[in-house]
């Protein structure tokens, strides 16, 4: 793509930051240019965020219905999975699966609750009661 062909559509971060794009100059050499966004990329990101929001809402409903612990909600909200949680907490994945169940969550020690709360950047009280405001 040539420098004058760089898309300048208003993207999600267009007013905050510009994206570096590789372009070909008049001599055929690669150089860089800046873009404020690209409509196609913005639409793809919007679809991805919609999927994340749906997962967060589904996790919220599971917690409210007593089918899962608040850890599931915060895990989805922070866009984490079992592997990430295991690496950050040092717990085995099977242990975290137990913590994802309401009965397992109720048995967590204060130290484990603090570890999860710190990871999710919430207080222990918010971890225990995520929807009380």
C-alpha positions as CSV (number, residue, x, y, z in Angstrom):
1,X,0.0,0.0,0.0
2,X,1.2,3.5,-0.7
3,X,1.4,6.2,1.9
4,X,-1.6,8.1,0.4
5,X,-3.7,4.9,0.5
6,X,-3.4,4.4,4.2
7,X,-7.0,4.2,5.6
8,X,-7.9,7.2,7.8
9,X,-11.3,6.0,9.0
10,X,-12.1,7.0,12.6
11,X,-11.2,3.9,14.6
12,X,-11.8,2.9,18.2
13,X,-8.6,4.6,19.2
14,X,-8.3,7.2,16.4
15,X,-8.6,10.2,18.7
16,X,-6.2,8.8,21.3
17,X,-3.5,7.1,19.3
18,X,-2.5,6.4,15.7
19,X,-1.5,3.0,14.3
20,X,1.8,2.5,12.5
21,X,1.3,0.9,9.1
22,X,4.0,-0.3,6.7
23,X,3.8,1.3,3.3
24,X,5.8,1.5,0.0
25,X,7.3,4.8,-0.9
26,X,7.8,6.2,-4.4
27,X,11.0,4.3,-4.8
28,X,9.5,1.0,-3.8
29,X,11.1,0.9,-0.4
30,X,9.2,0.0,2.7
31,X,8.6,2.8,5.2
32,X,6.0,3.6,7.8
33,X,2.9,5.8,7.9
34,X,0.2,6.5,10.5
35,X,-3.4,5.6,10.3
36,X,-6.3,6.9,12.5
37,X,-8.1,3.6,11.9
38,X,-9.7,1.3,9.3
39,X,-13.4,0.7,9.1
40,X,-13.0,-3.0,8.5
41,X,-10.7,-3.4,11.5
42,X,-13.0,-1.4,13.7
43,X,-16.0,-3.5,12.8
44,X,-14.0,-6.7,13.5
45,X,-13.0,-5.3,16.9
46,X,-16.6,-4.4,17.6
47,X,-17.7,-7.9,16.9
48,X,-15.0,-9.3,19.2
49,X,-16.0,-7.0,22.0
50,X,-19.7,-8.0,21.5
51,X,-18.6,-11.6,22.0
52,X,-16.8,-10.7,25.2
53,X,-19.8,-8.8,26.5
54,X,-22.0,-11.8,25.8
55,X,-19.7,-14.1,27.7
56,X,-19.6,-11.7,30.7
57,X,-23.4,-11.5,30.7
58,X,-23.7,-15.3,30.5
59,X,-21.3,-15.7,33.4
60,X,-23.2,-13.1,35.4
61,X,-26.4,-15.0,34.9
62,X,-24.7,-18.2,36.0
63,X,-23.5,-16.6,39.2
64,X,-27.0,-15.1,39.9
65,X,-28.6,-18.5,39.2
66,X,-26.2,-20.2,41.7
67,X,-24.6,-22.2,38.9
68,X,-21.1,-20.7,39.2
69,X,-19.0,-18.7,41.6
70,X,-18.1,-15.0,41.1
71,X,-14.7,-16.1,39.9
72,X,-16.2,-17.1,36.6
73,X,-17.7,-13.6,36.2
74,X,-14.5,-11.9,36.9
75,X,-12.5,-14.3,34.8
76,X,-14.7,-13.5,31.8
77,X,-14.8,-9.8,32.6
78,X,-11.0,-9.7,32.6
79,X,-10.8,-11.9,29.5
80,X,-9.0,-14.7,31.2
81,X,-9.2,-18.4,30.9
82,X,-8.1,-21.3,33.2
83,X,-4.5,-21.3,31.9
84,X,-4.1,-17.6,32.7
85,X,-5.7,-18.0,36.1
86,X,-3.5,-21.0,36.9
87,X,-0.4,-19.1,35.9
88,X,-1.2,-16.0,37.9
89,X,-2.5,-17.7,41.0
90,X,-0.2,-20.7,41.1
91,X,-3.2,-23.0,41.6
92,X,-3.8,-26.1,39.5
93,X,-6.5,-25.9,36.8
94,X,-8.5,-28.6,38.5
95,X,-8.3,-26.6,41.7
96,X,-9.6,-23.5,40.0
97,X,-12.4,-25.6,38.4
98,X,-13.5,-26.4,42.0
99,X,-13.3,-22.7,42.9
100,X,-15.6,-21.9,40.0
101,X,-18.4,-23.9,41.6
102,X,-20.4,-22.1,44.3
103,X,-19.7,-24.9,46.9
104,X,-16.0,-24.7,46.3
105,X,-16.0,-20.9,46.4
106,X,-17.7,-20.9,49.8
107,X,-14.9,-23.0,51.2
108,X,-12.1,-20.7,50.1
109,X,-9.8,-19.3,52.8
110,X,-9.4,-15.6,53.3
111,X,-5.9,-15.8,51.8
112,X,-7.2,-17.5,48.6
113,X,-10.0,-14.9,48.3
114,X,-7.4,-12.2,48.7
115,X,-5.3,-13.7,46.0
116,X,-8.2,-13.8,43.6
117,X,-9.3,-10.3,44.6
118,X,-5.9,-8.9,43.9
119,X,-5.7,-10.6,40.5
120,X,-9.1,-9.2,39.5
121,X,-8.3,-5.8,41.0
122,X,-11.3,-5.8,43.3
123,X,-11.8,-6.0,47.1
124,X,-12.6,-9.3,48.8
125,X,-16.1,-7.9,49.4
126,X,-16.6,-7.1,45.7
127,X,-15.3,-10.6,44.9
128,X,-17.9,-12.2,47.2
129,X,-20.7,-9.9,46.1
130,X,-19.9,-8.6,42.6
131,X,-23.4,-7.2,41.8
132,X,-24.1,-5.3,45.0
133,X,-23.5,-1.6,44.4
